[in-house]
């Protein structure tokens, strides 16, 4: 079964006049892939998946697979209707994907027993590895430790993107060793790695992915002084990337770097002019422009 380690980048979805900008999407995927990251994630939060139709989501997935043949690509999957979820899962598995990034069902706020059933039904139908996306501030439901432990017993559920906001939970999941624990909050990448976590799924790694990719390597080699030096160099930009709702700041940075247009789908908004100016200065400090 696939292990999920290192730095994975949840791809933004570039737009031009309201439509997906496929040339920019493919170019971004190639650039990131060539920078030493472990893999790409399509149609997650950073990719504005909720603003894409189902057909658009599959078009994004197909474009990325075409752009980086042979590279690991994970597909985001989020639904609160089980039949719809399983239908989309079937379509995804007609493609060559490295895994699925799956949130709990949003809005309906199921019980802990309901969460266990939801992930079991999904994993039973899956033929590829599943990453749990634990992000209660978006789904409205908190996953308890015992719930996660029960879900982790399924052979196809192998990792978690940890946005749960509990250091105690993070440490216990790492100690249990049943899941690859990936930081989902970018400012926690280094601490998660040092605690024994596997890596991160990090939106801010669109910028200087080469430096982000070095962090797991340095920690694994116990070169912590070097890892800290790189991380604290990146930290101001990481904070700026989430100073306004994601992915507005990341797209603004990529636009400044001339990789795509600074365009999001409503109701998401482009970064403010004030933030763009601060980003420009920080990108200059990081030698991105």
RAFENQUI-V674543 format. One record per residue. RES is the residue in three letters. PSI is psi as a letter, one per 30 degrees, with the letter a starting at -180 (NA if undefined). OMEGA is omega in degrees with one decimal (* if undefined). Layout:
BEGIN
RES:PSI:OMEGA  RES:PSI:OMEGA
END
This chain:
BEGIN
UNK:k:-178.8  UNK:k:170.4  UNK:k:180.0  UNK:j:-178.0  UNK:l:176.9  UNK:a:-176.1  UNK:k:175.3  UNK:k:-177.4  UNK:k:174.5  UNK:j:-170.8  UNK:k:166.1  UNK:l:174.1  UNK:j:-179.8  UNK:k:177.2  UNK:l:172.6  UNK:j:-177.9  UNK:h:175.0  UNK:f:-179.4  UNK:l:178.8  UNK:k:178.8  UNK:i:-174.0  UNK:e:176.0  UNK:e:178.8  UNK:e:178.4  UNK:e:-178.7  UNK:e:-179.9  UNK:e:178.4  UNK:e:178.4  UNK:e:-179.7  UNK:e:-178.9  UNK:e:-179.8  UNK:e:-178.8  UNK:e:-179.0  UNK:f:-175.5  UNK:g:174.7  UNK:g:177.5  UNK:l:-176.8  UNK:f:-178.5  UNK:l:-176.5  UNK:k:175.5  UNK:k:179.0  UNK:l:171.6  UNK:h:170.6  UNK:a:-177.8  UNK:e:-177.9  UNK:f:179.1  UNK:g:179.9  UNK:h:-175.8  UNK:e:-178.7  UNK:f:179.3  UNK:g:-179.6  UNK:k:171.5  UNK:l:178.5  UNK:e:179.0  UNK:e:177.3  UNK:e:178.5  UNK:e:179.4  UNK:e:176.0  UNK:e:176.3  UNK:e:179.8  UNK:e:-178.6  UNK:e:-178.8  UNK:e:-178.8  UNK:e:177.3  UNK:e:178.3  UNK:e:-176.1  UNK:e:-176.0  UNK:i:-177.4  UNK:k:178.4  UNK:f:178.9  UNK:k:-179.1  UNK:k:177.8  UNK:k:177.3  UNK:k:179.5  UNK:k:174.0  UNK:k:-179.1  UNK:j:-175.9  UNK:k:-179.9  UNK:l:173.6  UNK:g:175.1  UNK:j:-171.9  UNK:e:-179.4  UNK:e:176.5  UNK:e:179.2  UNK:e:-177.3  UNK:e:176.9  UNK:e:178.7  UNK:e:177.5  UNK:e:179.2  UNK:e:179.0  UNK:e:179.6  UNK:e:-174.1  UNK:f:168.9  UNK:f:177.1  UNK:l:177.7  UNK:j:179.7  UNK:l:-179.6  UNK:f:-179.3  UNK:a:-179.3  UNK:k:172.8  UNK:j:-167.9  UNK:k:174.4  UNK:l:163.7  UNK:l:178.2  UNK:k:-176.5  UNK:l:171.4  UNK:e:-172.9  UNK:f:174.4  UNK:i:-179.1  UNK:l:173.9  UNK:l:177.6  UNK:e:176.2  UNK:e:177.6  UNK:e:177.0  UNK:e:179.3  UNK:e:179.4  UNK:e:-178.7  UNK:e:-177.7  UNK:e:177.4  UNK:e:179.4  UNK:e:179.0  UNK:e:-176.4  UNK:e:177.0  UNK:e:-178.3  UNK:f:-176.3  UNK:k:173.3  UNK:g:179.5  UNK:l:-179.6  UNK:l:-179.4  UNK:k:172.5  UNK:k:174.8  UNK:k:176.1  UNK:j:-176.3  UNK:j:-175.3  UNK:i:-172.1  UNK:f:-178.8  UNK:f:172.7  UNK:e:-176.4  UNK:f:-178.8  UNK:g:-179.1  UNK:k:178.4  UNK:k:177.7  UNK:j:-179.8  UNK:l:179.3  UNK:e:-177.3  UNK:e:175.6  UNK:e:179.5  UNK:e:177.8  UNK:e:179.2  UNK:e:-180.0  UNK:e:-176.3  UNK:f:179.9  UNK:f:178.3  UNK:k:-173.0  UNK:f:-178.6  UNK:f:175.6  UNK:j:-165.1  UNK:f:-173.7  UNK:l:176.1  UNK:k:167.4  UNK:j:-165.9  UNK:j:172.7  UNK:g:-172.6  UNK:f:177.0  UNK:g:-179.5  UNK:j:177.9  UNK:e:179.5  UNK:e:178.3  UNK:e:179.0  UNK:e:-177.7  UNK:e:-179.4  UNK:e:177.8  UNK:e:176.7  UNK:e:-179.4  UNK:e:179.3  UNK:e:177.6  UNK:g:-178.9  UNK:f:-178.0  UNK:k:166.2  UNK:k:-176.8  UNK:j:-179.1  UNK:k:176.5  UNK:k:176.2  UNK:f:173.9  UNK:j:-167.5  UNK:e:-179.5  UNK:f:179.5  UNK:g:-177.2  UNK:e:-174.8  UNK:e:-179.5  UNK:e:178.2  UNK:e:178.4  UNK:e:-177.9  UNK:f:177.3  UNK:f:-179.7  UNK:g:175.8  UNK:l:-171.3  UNK:f:-176.0  UNK:b:-177.0  UNK:l:165.3  UNK:j:-162.9  UNK:j:179.7  UNK:e:-177.6  UNK:f:178.6  UNK:f:167.5  UNK:f:-175.1  UNK:k:-174.0  UNK:h:178.1  UNK:f:178.6  UNK:e:178.6  UNK:e:177.0  UNK:e:-176.6  UNK:f:-179.4  UNK:f:-174.1  UNK:e:179.0  UNK:e:179.3  UNK:e:-178.3  UNK:e:178.6  UNK:e:179.6  UNK:f:178.9  UNK:g:-179.5  UNK:g:177.0  UNK:i:-169.5  UNK:e:177.7  UNK:e:179.4  UNK:e:178.8  UNK:e:178.7  UNK:e:-179.6  UNK:e:179.5  UNK:e:-176.0  UNK:e:179.7  UNK:f:171.5  UNK:e:-178.7  UNK:f:-168.4  UNK:e:177.9  UNK:e:178.2  UNK:e:176.9  UNK:e:178.7  UNK:e:-179.8  UNK:e:-178.3  UNK:f:179.9  UNK:g:178.6  UNK:f:172.3  UNK:l:-172.2  UNK:k:177.2  UNK:k:10.3  UNK:g:-177.9  UNK:e:-179.3  UNK:e:179.5  UNK:e:178.1  UNK:e:177.4  UNK:e:178.9  UNK:e:-179.6  UNK:e:176.2  UNK:e:176.6  UNK:e:178.7  UNK:g:175.7  UNK:h:177.6  UNK:f:-179.2  UNK:l:176.0  UNK:l:179.7  UNK:i:-173.7  UNK:k:175.8  UNK:l:176.3  UNK:k:178.1  UNK:k:11.2  UNK:g:175.0  UNK:k:-175.3  UNK:k:174.0  UNK:l:179.2  UNK:l:179.1  UNK:l:178.9  UNK:e:178.8  UNK:e:179.4  UNK:e:179.1  UNK:e:179.7  UNK:e:177.3  UNK:e:177.7  UNK:e:-179.4  UNK:e:179.7  UNK:e:-179.2  UNK:e:177.1  UNK:e:175.0  UNK:e:178.4  UNK:e:179.4  UNK:g:179.0  UNK:h:178.3  UNK:f:-178.2  UNK:NA:*
END
